[in-house]
Amino acid sequence: MKTVGLAAIVCALLVWLTGCGSDPAYSEPVDTLATSATPAPAGSPSRSGERRPLGNGLSITVSAPKSFVPTASASPKSTRAVGFDVLVENSGTTAFRPSQLLIAATSDGVAMRQVVDATQGYTGVVGDSEVDPGGKVRFSVAFAVRPEPTPVQVSAQPDPATPAMVMVFDGVA
């Protein structure tokens, strides 16, 4: 019986530490990430700060990468990471659940691990709230990288049921 109680306490502690079930984490006001009036065409090269269409009335804007040293509480441990501010806008007709959004990064074709460093605001998508039509959500993601500048490609997939990934950043970080 003690094992079950201990497991429940550990689970509750993990939920509290990671913020599961809370609203999305915001590090700055949405307006600080500038967006262009119209999204860039889906097949064009992706640059930071450029609004990209995701389909179904959704668009995404990803900032330039910010190199940082993760804190001791970051997971997984890494000597260097790059962070991105992400803005998702819903101009569609139905609500969007950000928790369904997959953001993945690669370097030289190799998948990069997402770093969660809540101390520095890199929490990824947190919470289960919906973004209503006309609404926006902003959050920050980070990925572990080599110590030296490296090519990074970041892609987004708005719904796990669709196989299409949209390139939202392609550059050196």
Contacts in CASP RR format, 6 or more apart in sequence:
PFRMAT RR
TARGET T0000
AUTHOR 0000-0000-0000
METHOD contacts of the structure
MODEL  1
MKTVGLAAIVCALLVWLTGCGSDPAYSEPVDTLATSATPAPAGSPSRSGE
RRPLGNGLSITVSAPKSFVPTASASPKSTRAVGFDVLVENSGTTAFRPSQ
LLIAATSDGVAMRQVVDATQGYTGVVGDSEVDPGGKVRFSVAFAVRPEPT
PVQVSAQPDPATPAMVMVFDGVA
14 20 0 8 1.000
15 21 0 8 1.000
18 116 0 8 1.000
18 118 0 8 1.000
18 126 0 8 1.000
19 123 0 8 1.000
19 126 0 8 1.000
19 127 0 8 1.000
20 126 0 8 1.000
20 127 0 8 1.000
21 126 0 8 1.000
21 127 0 8 1.000
21 128 0 8 1.000
22 126 0 8 1.000
22 127 0 8 1.000
23 126 0 8 1.000
23 127 0 8 1.000
23 129 0 8 1.000
24 98 0 8 1.000
24 125 0 8 1.000
24 126 0 8 1.000
24 127 0 8 1.000
24 129 0 8 1.000
24 137 0 8 1.000
24 138 0 8 1.000
24 139 0 8 1.000
25 118 0 8 1.000
25 121 0 8 1.000
25 123 0 8 1.000
25 124 0 8 1.000
25 126 0 8 1.000
25 139 0 8 1.000
25 140 0 8 1.000
26 138 0 8 1.000
26 139 0 8 1.000
27 85 0 8 1.000
27 121 0 8 1.000
27 138 0 8 1.000
27 140 0 8 1.000
28 85 0 8 1.000
28 138 0 8 1.000
30 87 0 8 1.000
30 136 0 8 1.000
30 138 0 8 1.000
33 49 0 8 1.000
33 61 0 8 1.000
33 63 0 8 1.000
33 85 0 8 1.000
33 87 0 8 1.000
33 138 0 8 1.000
34 49 0 8 1.000
34 61 0 8 1.000
35 49 0 8 1.000
35 51 0 8 1.000
35 59 0 8 1.000
35 61 0 8 1.000
35 87 0 8 1.000
35 89 0 8 1.000
36 50 0 8 1.000
36 51 0 8 1.000
38 51 0 8 1.000
39 51 0 8 1.000
39 52 0 8 1.000
39 53 0 8 1.000
39 59 0 8 1.000
40 46 0 8 1.000
40 50 0 8 1.000
40 51 0 8 1.000
40 52 0 8 1.000
40 53 0 8 1.000
42 52 0 8 1.000
42 53 0 8 1.000
42 166 0 8 1.000
45 170 0 8 1.000
46 52 0 8 1.000
46 62 0 8 1.000
46 167 0 8 1.000
46 168 0 8 1.000
46 169 0 8 1.000
46 170 0 8 1.000
47 169 0 8 1.000
47 170 0 8 1.000
48 62 0 8 1.000
48 63 0 8 1.000
48 64 0 8 1.000
48 65 0 8 1.000
48 169 0 8 1.000
49 61 0 8 1.000
49 62 0 8 1.000
49 63 0 8 1.000
49 64 0 8 1.000
50 61 0 8 1.000
51 59 0 8 1.000
51 60 0 8 1.000
51 61 0 8 1.000
51 89 0 8 1.000
52 59 0 8 1.000
52 60 0 8 1.000
52 61 0 8 1.000
52 62 0 8 1.000
52 156 0 8 1.000
52 166 0 8 1.000
52 167 0 8 1.000
52 168 0 8 1.000
53 59 0 8 1.000
53 166 0 8 1.000
54 60 0 8 1.000
54 88 0 8 1.000
54 156 0 8 1.000
54 158 0 8 1.000
54 166 0 8 1.000
55 158 0 8 1.000
56 92 0 8 1.000
56 94 0 8 1.000
56 96 0 8 1.000
56 158 0 8 1.000
56 159 0 8 1.000
57 90 0 8 1.000
57 91 0 8 1.000
57 92 0 8 1.000
57 93 0 8 1.000
58 88 0 8 1.000
58 89 0 8 1.000
58 90 0 8 1.000
58 91 0 8 1.000
58 92 0 8 1.000
58 96 0 8 1.000
58 158 0 8 1.000
59 88 0 8 1.000
59 89 0 8 1.000
59 91 0 8 1.000
60 86 0 8 1.000
60 87 0 8 1.000
60 88 0 8 1.000
60 89 0 8 1.000
60 156 0 8 1.000
60 166 0 8 1.000
60 168 0 8 1.000
61 86 0 8 1.000
61 87 0 8 1.000
61 89 0 8 1.000
62 84 0 8 1.000
62 85 0 8 1.000
62 86 0 8 1.000
62 154 0 8 1.000
62 156 0 8 1.000
62 168 0 8 1.000
62 169 0 8 1.000
63 84 0 8 1.000
63 85 0 8 1.000
63 86 0 8 1.000
64 84 0 8 1.000
65 82 0 8 1.000
65 83 0 8 1.000
65 84 0 8 1.000
65 152 0 8 1.000
65 169 0 8 1.000
65 171 0 8 1.000
65 173 0 8 1.000
66 82 0 8 1.000
66 83 0 8 1.000
66 84 0 8 1.000
67 80 0 8 1.000
67 81 0 8 1.000
67 82 0 8 1.000
67 83 0 8 1.000
67 145 0 8 1.000
67 173 0 8 1.000
68 80 0 8 1.000
68 81 0 8 1.000
68 82 0 8 1.000
68 83 0 8 1.000
68 117 0 8 1.000
68 120 0 8 1.000
68 142 0 8 1.000
69 79 0 8 1.000
69 80 0 8 1.000
69 81 0 8 1.000
70 77 0 8 1.000
70 78 0 8 1.000
70 80 0 8 1.000
70 81 0 8 1.000
70 115 0 8 1.000
70 117 0 8 1.000
70 120 0 8 1.000
70 142 0 8 1.000
70 144 0 8 1.000
71 117 0 8 1.000
71 119 0 8 1.000
71 120 0 8 1.000
73 117 0 8 1.000
73 118 0 8 1.000
73 119 0 8 1.000
74 81 0 8 1.000
74 115 0 8 1.000
74 116 0 8 1.000
74 117 0 8 1.000
74 119 0 8 1.000
74 120 0 8 1.000
74 122 0 8 1.000
75 115 0 8 1.000
75 116 0 8 1.000
75 117 0 8 1.000
76 113 0 8 1.000
76 115 0 8 1.000
76 144 0 8 1.000
78 113 0 8 1.000
78 115 0 8 1.000
78 144 0 8 1.000
78 145 0 8 1.000
79 147 0 8 1.000
80 144 0 8 1.000
80 145 0 8 1.000
80 146 0 8 1.000
80 147 0 8 1.000
81 115 0 8 1.000
81 117 0 8 1.000
81 122 0 8 1.000
81 142 0 8 1.000
81 143 0 8 1.000
81 144 0 8 1.000
81 145 0 8 1.000
82 142 0 8 1.000
82 143 0 8 1.000
82 145 0 8 1.000
82 152 0 8 1.000
82 173 0 8 1.000
83 122 0 8 1.000
83 140 0 8 1.000
83 141 0 8 1.000
83 142 0 8 1.000
83 143 0 8 1.000
84 140 0 8 1.000
84 141 0 8 1.000
84 142 0 8 1.000
84 154 0 8 1.000
84 169 0 8 1.000
85 138 0 8 1.000
85 139 0 8 1.000
85 140 0 8 1.000
86 103 0 8 1.000
86 138 0 8 1.000
86 139 0 8 1.000
86 140 0 8 1.000
86 141 0 8 1.000
87 136 0 8 1.000
87 137 0 8 1.000
87 138 0 8 1.000
88 96 0 8 1.000
88 98 0 8 1.000
88 101 0 8 1.000
88 131 0 8 1.000
88 136 0 8 1.000
88 137 0 8 1.000
88 138 0 8 1.000
89 134 0 8 1.000
89 135 0 8 1.000
89 136 0 8 1.000
90 96 0 8 1.000
90 131 0 8 1.000
90 132 0 8 1.000
90 133 0 8 1.000
90 134 0 8 1.000
90 135 0 8 1.000
90 136 0 8 1.000
91 133 0 8 1.000
91 134 0 8 1.000
92 133 0 8 1.000
92 134 0 8 1.000
93 133 0 8 1.000
94 133 0 8 1.000
95 130 0 8 1.000
95 131 0 8 1.000
95 132 0 8 1.000
95 133 0 8 1.000
96 130 0 8 1.000
96 131 0 8 1.000
96 158 0 8 1.000
97 128 0 8 1.000
97 130 0 8 1.000
97 131 0 8 1.000
98 125 0 8 1.000
98 127 0 8 1.000
98 129 0 8 1.000
98 131 0 8 1.000
98 137 0 8 1.000
98 139 0 8 1.000
99 125 0 8 1.000
99 127 0 8 1.000
99 128 0 8 1.000
100 158 0 8 1.000
100 159 0 8 1.000
100 160 0 8 1.000
101 125 0 8 1.000
101 156 0 8 1.000
101 157 0 8 1.000
101 158 0 8 1.000
102 156 0 8 1.000
102 157 0 8 1.000
102 160 0 8 1.000
102 165 0 8 1.000
103 114 0 8 1.000
103 124 0 8 1.000
103 125 0 8 1.000
103 141 0 8 1.000
103 154 0 8 1.000
103 155 0 8 1.000
103 156 0 8 1.000
103 157 0 8 1.000
103 168 0 8 1.000
104 111 0 8 1.000
104 112 0 8 1.000
104 154 0 8 1.000
104 155 0 8 1.000
104 156 0 8 1.000
104 157 0 8 1.000
104 165 0 8 1.000
105 111 0 8 1.000
105 112 0 8 1.000
105 114 0 8 1.000
105 143 0 8 1.000
105 152 0 8 1.000
105 153 0 8 1.000
105 154 0 8 1.000
105 155 0 8 1.000
106 112 0 8 1.000
106 152 0 8 1.000
106 153 0 8 1.000
106 155 0 8 1.000
107 145 0 8 1.000
107 146 0 8 1.000
107 150 0 8 1.000
107 151 0 8 1.000
107 152 0 8 1.000
107 153 0 8 1.000
108 150 0 8 1.000
108 151 0 8 1.000
109 153 0 8 1.000
112 143 0 8 1.000
112 144 0 8 1.000
112 145 0 8 1.000
112 152 0 8 1.000
113 143 0 8 1.000
113 144 0 8 1.000
114 124 0 8 1.000
114 141 0 8 1.000
114 142 0 8 1.000
114 143 0 8 1.000
114 144 0 8 1.000
115 122 0 8 1.000
115 142 0 8 1.000
115 143 0 8 1.000
115 144 0 8 1.000
116 122 0 8 1.000
116 123 0 8 1.000
116 124 0 8 1.000
116 142 0 8 1.000
117 142 0 8 1.000
120 142 0 8 1.000
121 140 0 8 1.000
122 140 0 8 1.000
122 141 0 8 1.000
122 142 0 8 1.000
123 139 0 8 1.000
123 140 0 8 1.000
124 139 0 8 1.000
124 140 0 8 1.000
124 141 0 8 1.000
124 142 0 8 1.000
125 139 0 8 1.000
125 141 0 8 1.000
126 139 0 8 1.000
131 137 0 8 1.000
143 152 0 8 1.000
143 154 0 8 1.000
145 152 0 8 1.000
145 173 0 8 1.000
149 172 0 8 1.000
149 173 0 8 1.000
150 172 0 8 1.000
150 173 0 8 1.000
151 170 0 8 1.000
151 171 0 8 1.000
151 172 0 8 1.000
152 169 0 8 1.000
152 170 0 8 1.000
152 171 0 8 1.000
152 172 0 8 1.000
152 173 0 8 1.000
153 167 0 8 1.000
153 169 0 8 1.000
153 170 0 8 1.000
153 171 0 8 1.000
154 167 0 8 1.000
154 168 0 8 1.000
154 169 0 8 1.000
154 170 0 8 1.000
155 165 0 8 1.000
155 166 0 8 1.000
155 167 0 8 1.000
155 168 0 8 1.000
156 165 0 8 1.000
156 166 0 8 1.000
156 168 0 8 1.000
157 163 0 8 1.000
157 164 0 8 1.000
157 165 0 8 1.000
157 166 0 8 1.000
END
